[in-house]
């Protein structure tokens, strides 16, 4: 096989061993492993290559070799198809200038962390651009690609191969890379009929058919769904559910959802199991949505990024669909403004069907502006709204269809088959089947025992031996799992980090404070009701029995749509746009115009307002702070027994009193600071804080850096690595925890199916005799597992006990016991059933060892062993024999000896070891061989002279060698002769105790 340098000049022509092979599997490996010996060292440069069966394979990583002598270098060379370069190239957001001469230049600095929206074809185009930019030899092309809807994908430091796999997963398809052509579609070749194969002579398979379980069947599928366009107050859940208690018929089978719409399963279980296996399906891409199309565009002021568009066909009044605490936003689905999930807030006029969008400033650019503007025909969707029920129903049905199809496809066990093709069959039919024994083609496999009706199964992997290309090994399966591609732990950051960042950023921005901002708020603090003496109290210390902070006029709360549940609005300053957002909110005031104290006051005695959303203009004066107010009406309408008025937010550079605006209450909300490091901090002033000796009543506590906080009204807290009700609703989330000393549970406690009783840990599940099935005794250091069998054949109660102070690991039942400790293994048992693969009979064996493996030649392992035993006795003053194994009445079904070869054109003076069993010489000269000095009585060796030389066998110092009654200083074994030599005993020879070897010799 000819190897080439990266510059295409010949490197070396090698003769590879029979173990050399090419392996190709769908979305997994595509490589060529070569094993060969050289008499001199040859440097194998990176990017060197060879050609095998019209495919080019490159050296992408350093090669392995073993030096066994100055003229014996054993090489293991793994060459890979060009797809390997995709695992070394980062997937970047790039725009390229492609010159006629083939050169490529960047238009702008690339990005490796961003959000990208597009179709499968768009994603594949960008992968090809990344590869051609990084590969100086270019040549990467786009192959076949599926059609698919636009999708947004968060990219965070990914490789091209990794991103390609992610796209394939999202669109539920596959990918294949042929040379430098990248395909994004199912790897299936249905344009040719399946090749019929079956077990038996002339049927294609003579030996080596193996079936493995590929995927365990599932019985129930839970959903992980989206919270987009979901209003908890009206929907009753914060994420999309399946239709509740629904029966659906799919492919003739009945499936049902549960009463909460959380999972789906068969109406009649496929298999009767105590614990049905479950899986979760991510359907977060499905949510209530409406996609509109732009019919007209209006430029207001492009220099400021002010544009509007019209959708004359729109029938939804978005002004009526607000969700409390959220701000409606447009995300463009197609056109120049699509991608990166940019959310544009907007004002909507339902009479004219006109959307006036607010510009976004990002990385020094304004959107929309210039050429990146909305256009007629662009599609858009609106988010953070409560769509009409028919859109929610449509999303639920779509999610249901996805989940039931997934369950249907995964509720049966799935197998893979490994088949070695009969060489004679392959040779006779190669002209017909040779080109079809590749991934993607189909085999019609039949077997009278386990597959009598036959099945068309796809080839998912092939192994082709370089020296026997017409004896391939193929793997069959109708399912494929993509091999995960792991990047460095240091560099790898989960892509959902960007989503989490977006949710957490407003809390941090709200909480983050500097001393300067605190002093600014101190100077801006004012009396809202005229009940304070406006004088700054400054003291080194304060000694008091009580402190009360707050004003009677500011005792109000922000509440949910039920007018009862207290919540915190998501007030947000955007440092990019320099705008401050105050979302639409509901307000409940608890002291206004109430001058008497009364316990359990009725809700209708309070004042309520519905306050509209407010987005400020660009706040350009960086040194200016602002008071934030609500202007609330003094007139009210009765709704459901409550007096509800209207209100609106506004900001002011000056302080305003409660009654300074005629006809309205002016309620102080908080203070928005001047800019600090490009950002502003917002502090609320409503509510109150009370400090008494040993206690404090407060709603919120924040650290100065904003990373830790406690929001008591929202039932939330967060410190780095620990939070409650933040990452997941009503859940304590703990990351990177270390318990320094002890975690104590006092008394008896139930913990997920276990009983913790001080130092004992036992399962709730019990045997029929009332004992726990599992017990962990911390005081006595005992671990016990018990199972009480009803069948007498199973020997009653089976117990496994770990007790280092007694037996170690002790397994026992009524009649049998086994012990494993530091001293060894002791088995006293009638044995368990084993079936012999030699004679087909069943035996009882106290110790059974069935070595099983799936190791390819050329891997780091040399084989599979059922039992391995070795022994040593090196520390005793009077060394006794140490045997790796001792068997009485040993039966051997096939004896395999360790072979030692003696070669060379000069005498090697070989000293044998006690582990050398069969020794042969292919040397043409005399080779001196010395028997092992540390032999045990009974050690037997066999020696054979193969070629024209000879073996001169001699005993070590202090040993004697006999062929008959006469001692031999040495015995020559010549061509064709075989000698058997046994160490028989320690004997007195001339009054000296020596080891004696007896030799027998025969020819041919």
ChimeraX attribute file (.defattr): number of C-alpha atoms within 10 A of each C-alpha:
attribute: neighborCount
match mode: 1-to-1
recipient: residues
	/A:1	13
	/A:2	13
	/A:3	19
	/A:4	20
	/A:5	17
	/A:6	16
	/A:7	10
	/A:8	11
	/A:9	10
	/A:10	14
	/A:11	19
	/A:12	13
	/A:13	10
	/A:14	14
	/A:15	14
	/A:16	17
	/A:17	14
	/A:18	14
	/A:19	16
	/A:20	22
	/A:21	25
	/A:22	23
	/A:23	19
	/A:24	19
	/A:25	21
	/A:26	22
	/A:27	22
	/A:28	19
	/A:29	17
	/A:30	21
	/A:31	23
	/A:32	27
	/A:33	19
	/A:34	23
	/A:35	20
	/A:36	17
	/A:37	19
	/A:38	14
	/A:39	12
	/A:40	13
	/A:41	15
	/A:42	11
	/A:43	8
	/A:44	18
	/A:45	16
	/A:46	15
	/A:47	18
	/A:48	20
	/A:49	25
	/A:50	23
	/A:51	14
	/A:52	14
	/A:53	9
	/A:54	7
	/A:55	12
	/A:56	16
	/A:57	26
	/A:58	24
	/A:59	23
	/A:60	19
	/A:61	14
	/A:62	13
	/A:63	15
	/A:64	11
	/A:65	15
	/A:66	11
	/A:67	15
	/A:68	9
	/A:69	10
	/A:70	9
	/A:71	12
	/A:72	14
	/A:73	18
	/A:74	19
	/A:75	19
	/A:76	18
	/A:77	19
	/A:78	21
	/A:79	26
	/A:80	24
	/A:81	22
	/A:82	22
	/A:83	22
	/A:84	20
	/A:85	18
	/A:86	23
	/A:87	18
	/A:88	16
	/A:89	19
	/A:90	19
	/A:91	28
	/A:92	23
	/A:93	19
	/A:94	18
	/A:95	16
	/A:96	15
	/A:97	12
	/A:98	14
	/A:99	9
	/A:100	7
	/A:101	6
	/A:102	8
	/A:103	13
	/A:104	18
	/A:105	12
	/A:106	12
	/A:107	11
	/A:108	11
	/A:109	9
	/A:110	13
	/A:111	13
	/A:112	15
	/A:113	16
	/A:114	17
	/A:115	17
	/A:116	19
	/A:117	19
	/A:118	19
	/A:119	19
	/A:120	22
	/A:121	18
	/A:122	13
	/A:123	19
	/A:124	24
	/A:125	15
	/A:126	18
	/A:127	28
	/A:128	21
	/A:129	23
	/A:130	23
	/A:131	24
	/A:132	18
	/A:133	20
	/A:134	15
	/A:135	14
	/A:136	10
	/A:137	9
	/A:138	16
	/A:139	12
	/A:140	19
	/A:141	17
	/A:142	18
	/A:143	17
	/A:144	15
	/A:145	16
	/A:146	15
	/A:147	12
	/A:148	11
	/A:149	9
	/A:150	18
	/A:151	18
	/A:152	16
	/A:153	21
	/A:154	18
	/A:155	23
	/A:156	22
	/A:157	21
	/A:158	26
	/A:159	24
	/A:160	24
	/A:161	22
	/A:162	21
	/A:163	23
	/A:164	24
	/A:165	22
	/A:166	17
	/A:167	20
	/A:168	20
	/A:169	14
	/A:170	13
	/A:171	18
	/A:172	10
	/A:173	14
	/A:174	24
	/A:175	22
	/A:176	23
	/A:177	19
	/A:178	13
	/A:179	15
	/A:180	20
	/A:181	16
	/A:182	22
	/A:183	20
	/A:184	25
	/A:185	19
	/A:186	17
	/A:187	20
	/A:188	14
	/A:189	16
	/A:190	11
	/A:191	8
	/A:192	9
	/A:193	13
	/A:194	19
	/A:195	17
	/A:196	16
	/A:197	18
	/A:198	19
	/A:199	18
	/A:200	12
	/A:201	12
	/A:202	14
	/A:203	14
	/A:204	21
	/A:205	19
	/A:206	18
	/A:207	13
	/A:208	14
	/A:209	16
	/A:210	11
	/A:211	14
	/A:212	10
	/A:213	11
	/A:214	16
	/A:215	15
	/A:216	12
	/A:217	20
	/A:218	20
	/A:219	21
	/A:220	21
	/A:221	22
	/A:222	18
	/A:223	21
	/A:224	15
	/A:225	20
	/A:226	18
	/A:227	17
	/A:228	19
	/A:229	25
	/A:230	23
	/A:231	23
	/A:232	17
	/A:233	13
	/A:234	12
	/A:235	14
	/A:236	11
	/A:237	13
	/A:238	17
	/A:239	17
	/A:240	30
	/A:241	26
	/A:242	26
	/A:243	22
	/A:244	16
	/A:245	15
	/A:246	14
	/A:247	16
	/A:248	18
	/A:249	12
	/A:250	12
	/A:251	8
	/A:252	7
	/A:253	11
	/A:254	15
	/A:255	19
	/A:256	20
	/A:257	24
	/A:258	15
	/A:259	12
	/A:260	12
	/A:261	19
	/A:262	18
	/A:263	26
	/A:264	26
	/A:265	25
	/A:266	21
	/A:267	14
	/A:268	11
	/A:269	13
	/A:270	13
	/A:271	11
	/A:272	8
	/A:273	9
	/A:274	6
	/A:275	7
	/A:276	13
	/A:277	13
	/A:278	14
	/A:279	14
	/A:280	12
	/A:281	16
	/A:282	14
	/A:283	17
	/A:284	15
	/A:285	12
	/A:286	19
	/A:287	25
	/A:288	24
	/A:289	19
	/A:290	13
	/A:291	12
	/A:292	20
	/A:293	21
	/A:294	20
	/A:295	17
	/A:296	16
	/A:297	18
	/A:298	15
	/A:299	14
	/A:300	12
	/A:301	11
	/A:302	15
	/A:303	10
	/A:304	13
	/A:305	22
	/A:306	20
	/A:307	21
	/A:308	22
	/A:309	21
	/A:310	20
	/A:311	21
	/A:312	16
	/A:313	11
	/A:314	17
	/A:315	10
	/A:316	14
	/A:317	13
	/A:318	17
	/A:319	12
	/A:320	10
	/A:321	16
	/A:322	22
	/A:323	23
	/A:324	26
	/A:325	20
	/A:326	20
	/A:327	21
	/A:328	22
	/A:329	19
	/A:330	19
	/A:331	20
	/A:332	25
	/A:333	23
	/A:334	19
	/A:335	16
	/A:336	15
	/A:337	21
	/A:338	23
	/A:339	20
	/A:340	17
	/A:341	19
	/A:342	16
	/A:343	18
	/A:344	20
	/A:345	20
	/A:346	18
	/A:347	15
	/A:348	18
	/A:349	13
	/A:350	16
	/A:351	8
	/A:352	10
	/A:353	17
	/A:354	21
	/A:355	21
	/A:356	19
	/A:357	21
	/A:358	22
	/A:359	20
	/A:360	20
	/A:361	15
	/A:362	12
	/A:363	6
	/A:364	6
	/A:365	10
	/A:366	19
	/A:367	24
	/A:368	24
	/A:369	20
	/A:370	10
	/A:371	10
	/A:372	14
	/A:373	19
	/A:374	26
	/A:375	19
	/A:376	14
	/A:377	15
	/A:378	18
	/A:379	19
	/A:380	21
	/A:381	14
	/A:382	22
	/A:383	24
	/A:384	20
	/A:385	23
	/A:386	25
	/A:387	23
	/A:388	12
	/A:389	11
	/A:390	10
	/A:391	16
	/A:392	20
	/A:393	17
	/A:394	15
	/A:395	20
	/A:396	21
	/A:397	16
	/A:398	16
	/A:399	24
	/A:400	23
	/A:401	14
	/A:402	15
	/A:403	24
	/A:404	24
	/A:405	12
	/A:406	14
	/A:407	22
	/A:408	17
	/A:409	14
	/A:410	18
	/A:411	20
	/A:412	14
	/A:413	12
	/A:414	16
	/A:415	15
	/A:416	21
	/A:417	19
	/A:418	18
	/A:419	22
	/A:420	19
	/A:421	21
	/A:422	22
	/A:423	18
	/A:424	15
	/A:425	17
	/A:426	20
	/A:427	13
	/A:428	11
	/A:429	12
	/A:430	15
	/A:431	10
	/A:432	11
	/A:433	15
	/A:434	14
	/A:435	9
	/A:436	19
	/A:437	21
	/A:438	20
	/A:439	21
	/A:440	22
	/A:441	23
	/A:442	27
	/A:443	23
	/A:444	15
	/A:445	21
	/A:446	18
	/A:447	14
	/A:448	10
	/A:449	7
	/A:450	8
	/A:451	11
	/A:452	10
	/A:453	10
	/A:454	16
	/A:455	15
	/A:456	18
	/A:457	21
	/A:458	27
	/A:459	27
	/A:460	26
	/A:461	23
	/A:462	24
	/A:463	21
	/A:464	20
	/A:465	21
	/A:466	22
	/A:467	14
	/A:468	13
	/A:469	16
	/A:470	19
	/A:471	19
	/A:472	23
	/A:473	20
	/A:474	25
	/A:475	21
	/A:476	25
	/A:477	20
	/A:478	15
	/A:479	15
	/A:480	17
	/A:481	12
	/A:482	17
	/A:483	12
	/A:484	12
	/A:485	13
	/A:486	11
	/A:487	15
	/A:488	7
	/A:489	7
	/A:490	6
	/A:491	10
	/A:492	12
	/A:493	15
	/A:494	12
	/A:495	17
	/A:496	12
	/A:497	12
	/A:498	17
	/A:499	10
	/A:500	11
	/A:501	11
	/A:502	10
	/A:503	13
	/A:504	14
	/A:505	14
	/A:506	17
	/A:507	18
	/A:508	20
	/A:509	21
	/A:510	20
	/A:511	21
	/A:512	21
	/A:513	21
	/A:514	12
	/A:515	9
	/A:516	12
	/A:517	21
	/A:518	15
	/A:519	11
	/A:520	16
	/A:521	21
	/A:522	11
	/A:523	10
	/A:524	16
	/A:525	16
	/A:526	16
	/A:527	15
	/A:528	20
	/A:529	13
	/A:530	11
	/A:531	9
	/A:532	10
	/A:533	8
	/A:534	10
	/A:535	7
	/A:536	9
	/A:537	6
	/A:538	7
	/A:539	6
	/A:540	4
	/A:541	6
	/A:542	8
	/A:543	5
	/A:544	9
	/A:545	8
	/A:546	10
	/A:547	11
	/A:548	12
	/A:549	12
	/A:550	15
	/A:551	17
	/A:552	16
	/A:553	20
	/A:554	21
	/A:555	17
	/A:556	21
	/A:557	21
	/A:558	22
	/A:559	21
	/A:560	21
	/A:561	18
	/A:562	10
	/A:563	17
	/A:564	14
	/A:565	12
	/A:566	17
	/A:567	18
	/A:568	14
	/A:569	17
	/A:570	18
	/A:571	18
	/A:572	20
	/A:573	23
	/A:574	17
	/A:575	17
	/A:576	15
	/A:577	17
	/A:578	20
	/A:579	15
	/A:580	21
	/A:581	17
	/A:582	23
	/A:583	23
	/A:584	21
	/A:585	26
	/A:586	27
	/A:587	25
	/A:588	21
	/A:589	19
	/A:590	19
	/A:591	17
	/A:592	14
	/A:593	11
	/A:594	12
	/A:595	7
	/A:596	6
	/A:597	8
	/A:598	8
	/A:599	5
	/A:600	6
	/A:601	10
	/A:602	8
	/A:603	15
	/A:604	13
	/A:605	15
	/A:606	18
	/A:607	21
	/A:608	28
	/A:609	26
	/A:610	22
	/A:611	22
	/A:612	17
	/A:613	20
	/A:614	16
	/A:615	18
	/A:616	14
	/A:617	12
	/A:618	12
	/A:619	17
	/A:620	11
	/A:621	10
	/A:622	14
	/A:623	9
	/A:624	12
	/A:625	24
	/A:626	20
	/A:627	22
	/A:628	24
	/A:629	21
	/A:630	22
	/A:631	20
	/A:632	22
	/A:633	20
	/A:634	15
	/A:635	12
	/A:636	14
	/A:637	13
	/A:638	10
	/A:639	9
	/A:640	8
	/A:641	10
	/A:642	16
	/A:643	17
	/A:644	23
	/A:645	20
	/A:646	20
	/A:647	24
	/A:648	19
	/A:649	24
	/A:650	18
	/A:651	20
	/A:652	13
	/A:653	13
	/A:654	10
	/A:655	16
	/A:656	18
	/A:657	15
	/A:658	18
	/A:659	13
	/A:660	10
	/A:661	12
	/A:662	9
	/A:663	12
	/A:664	17
	/A:665	20
	/A:666	24
	/A:667	23
	/A:668	23
	/A:669	21
	/A:670	19
	/A:671	23
	/A:672	25
	/A:673	24
	/A:674	22
	/A:675	19
	/A:676	14
	/A:677	7
	/A:678	11
	/A:679	16
	/A:680	23
	/A:681	22
	/A:682	26
	/A:683	20
	/A:684	13
	/A:685	17
	/A:686	19
	/A:687	17
	/A:688	16
	/A:689	14
	/A:690	13
	/A:691	15
	/A:692	12
	/A:693	9
	/A:694	5
	/A:695	8
	/A:696	13
	/A:697	12
	/A:698	16
	/A:699	14
	/A:700	15
	/A:701	13
	/A:702	19
	/A:703	14
	/A:704	15
	/A:705	13
	/A:706	18
	/A:707	17
	/A:708	20
	/A:709	21
	/A:710	19
	/A:711	16
	/A:712	13
	/A:713	14
	/A:714	15
	/A:715	13
	/A:716	19
	/A:717	19
	/A:718	20
	/A:719	14
	/A:720	11
	/A:721	11
	/A:722	16
	/A:723	20
	/A:724	18
	/A:725	15
	/A:726	18
	/A:727	17
	/A:728	10
	/A:729	11
	/A:730	11
	/A:731	12
	/A:732	15
	/A:733	15
	/A:734	13
	/A:735	9
	/A:736	7
	/A:737	8
	/A:738	6
	/A:739	6
	/A:740	6
	/A:741	6
	/A:742	6
	/A:743	7
	/A:744	8
	/A:745	11
	/A:746	10
	/A:747	10
	/A:748	13
	/A:749	13
	/A:750	13
	/A:751	11
	/A:752	8
	/A:753	10
	/A:754	16
	/A:755	19
	/A:756	19
	/A:757	15
	/A:758	15
	/A:759	16
	/A:760	17
	/A:761	21
	/A:762	22
	/A:763	19
	/A:764	18
	/A:765	14
	/A:766	15
	/A:767	15
	/A:768	12
	/A:769	9
	/A:770	8
	/A:771	17
	/A:772	20
	/A:773	18
	/A:774	21
	/A:775	20
	/A:776	19
	/A:777	16
	/A:778	12
	/A:779	9
	/A:780	12
	/A:781	13
	/A:782	18
	/A:783	19
	/A:784	19
	/A:785	18
	/A:786	20
	/A:787	19
	/A:788	18
	/A:789	14
	/A:790	11
	/A:791	9
	/A:792	8
	/A:793	7
	/A:794	12
	/A:795	15
	/A:796	15
	/A:797	17
	/A:798	17
	/A:799	18
	/A:800	19
	/A:801	20
	/A:802	20
	/A:803	17
	/A:804	16
	/A:805	9
	/A:806	10
	/A:807	16
	/A:808	18
	/A:809	19
	/A:810	21
	/A:811	20
	/A:812	19
	/A:813	18
	/A:814	11
	/A:815	10
	/A:816	15
	/A:817	17
	/A:818	17
	/A:819	19
	/A:820	16
	/A:821	15
	/A:822	9
	/A:823	9
	/A:824	8
	/A:825	12
	/A:826	14
	/A:827	16
	/A:828	13
	/A:829	16
	/A:830	12
	/A:831	14
	/A:832	12
	/A:833	12
	/A:834	17
	/A:835	12
	/A:836	10
	/A:837	8
	/A:838	8
	/A:839	8
	/A:840	9
	/A:841	9
	/A:842	12
	/A:843	12
	/A:844	13
	/A:845	14
	/A:846	16
	/A:847	12
	/A:848	13
	/A:849	11
	/A:850	10
	/A:851	10
	/A:852	10
	/A:853	9
	/A:854	7
	/A:855	12
	/A:856	11
	/A:857	14
	/A:858	14
	/A:859	9
	/A:860	8
	/A:861	9
	/A:862	10
	/A:863	13
	/A:864	12
	/A:865	11
	/A:866	9
	/A:867	10
	/A:868	8
	/A:869	8
	/A:870	8
	/A:871	10
	/A:872	11
	/A:873	12
	/A:874	11
	/A:875	7
	/A:876	7
	/A:877	7
	/A:878	7
	/A:879	10
	/A:880	11
	/A:881	13
	/A:882	13
	/A:883	12
	/A:884	10
	/A:885	10
	/A:886	9
	/A:887	6
	/A:888	5
	/A:889	6
	/A:890	7
	/A:891	8
	/A:892	7
	/A:893	8
	/A:894	7
	/A:895	6
	/A:896	9
	/A:897	11
	/A:898	9
	/A:899	13
	/A:900	16
	/A:901	12
	/A:902	18
	/A:903	15
	/A:904	13
	/A:905	12
	/A:906	11
	/A:907	15
	/A:908	14
	/A:909	13
	/A:910	13
	/A:911	14
	/A:912	17
	/A:913	14
	/A:914	14
	/A:915	14
	/A:916	17
	/A:917	17
	/A:918	17
	/A:919	20
	/A:920	18
	/A:921	23
	/A:922	20
	/A:923	23
	/A:924	17
	/A:925	17
	/A:926	22
	/A:927	26
	/A:928	18
	/A:929	23
	/A:930	18
	/A:931	23
	/A:932	20
	/A:933	16
	/A:934	11
	/A:935	18
	/A:936	19
	/A:937	15
	/A:938	12
	/A:939	15
	/A:940	19
	/A:941	19
	/A:942	18
	/A:943	22
	/A:944	25
	/A:945	26
	/A:946	19
	/A:947	15
	/A:948	14
	/A:949	19
	/A:950	23
	/A:951	27
	/A:952	17
	/A:953	22
	/A:954	21
	/A:955	22
	/A:956	17
	/A:957	12
	/A:958	11
	/A:959	18
	/A:960	21
	/A:961	25
	/A:962	18
	/A:963	15
	/A:964	10
	/A:965	8
	/A:966	8
	/A:967	13
	/A:968	14
	/A:969	12
	/A:970	18
	/A:971	17
	/A:972	18
	/A:973	23
	/A:974	19
	/A:975	20
	/A:976	15
	/A:977	17
	/A:978	19
	/A:979	20
	/A:980	15
	/A:981	21
	/A:982	19
	/A:983	22
	/A:984	16
	/A:985	15
	/A:986	16
	/A:987	14
	/A:988	11
	/A:989	11
	/A:990	7
	/A:991	7
	/A:992	10
	/A:993	13
	/A:994	16
	/A:995	24
	/A:996	21
	/A:997	25
	/A:998	18
	/A:999	17
	/A:1000	13
	/A:1001	16
	/A:1002	11
	/A:1003	12
	/A:1004	7
